[in-house]
Amino acid sequence: SGVIANATINPDFATIEADQERINLTRFELSLQEKRPFFLESAELYRQRIRTFYSRRIPDIQGGAQVSGKVGPWTVAAIGARSDPLAETAWAMYGVGRLQRDLGPSNMAITVANRSLTGDQQGSAGLDATLFFTKTFGFTGQLIRSWGPNTPTGTWAYFLRPAFDTPTAHVHVRYTHLGDQFADNVNAIGFVRDDDRRELDAAVEKTFWVRQFVERLQYDSNYNIYWSQRGTLRSWQIDESIDVEFRNRLSLRVAHREEFKRFEADFRNRQTSLRVGYNTREFQSASGEVT
């Protein structure tokens, strides 16, 4: 009773609500929301940081089937579909499967995704884990091997993220490795905005309850830097902010961003903002900001 199977033949996706038009001023692809009921049935089971399955890669389908559910500590999900991504006569077979094992509050899973088109196979296989060692210390990670016609030996990607969480604090450090041409392989059925990068990311958040003249003081920060696989610095960014809530219901926020981007030329950007508000935690509020 915990397992559901669905099948469809020539579904009429033309009746689905159209996407809202968005203007993209970046160099990276936009992620679009899935609205087709067939793919929404088990969408939450495939959510990963490095997205090896992105259902919007599959255009209108001739037919498809899927199964999903939970039996004891095991969660299973699988989708198979036949579609024509070239809008001609080259039919492709898409397949994705995920098997997850609960380990108390933690879990580990294996995910495989592949597109077969004109004899070429493109996709990936990966292992991911969410582990809780104590009530405050946890770890998430993912390890993926991709394949495709342009990289016969495949390419690797992984990330490691230990984190510390309490009701008033959060600290994490994450290292991500995305091999060259990893996105070329995975994006036949997945979604990776950029590859050829080694990325280090960290965040520190802390809330202080003063409860005197000041009710609450909150500090947030995020630090990010990444290089190409050959060691060329491509970007770094520092975000810091301080929020102050006074007992008279006034609030103050100061935020600053410092960043470097390397494209055809080097860009160095700075942004500082100051916001003053009143009664900002209630339904009725007012605020003004200068940047």
Buried (B, 14 or more C-beta within 10 A) or exposed (E): EEEEEBEBEEBEBEEEEEEEEEEEEEEEBEEEEBEBEBBEBBBEBBEBEBBBBBBBBBBBBEEBBBBBBBEEEEBBBBBBBBBBBEEEEEBBEBBBBBBBBBEEEBBBBEBBBBBBBEEEBBBBBBBBBBBBEEEBEBBBBBBBBBBBBEBEEBBBBBBBBBBBBEEEBBBBBBBBBBBBBBBBBBBBBBBBBBBBBBBBBBBBBBBEEEEEEBBBBBBBBBBBBBBBBEEEEBBBBBBBBBBBBBEEBBBBBEBBBBBBBEEEEEEEEEEEEEBBBBBBEEEEEEEEEEE
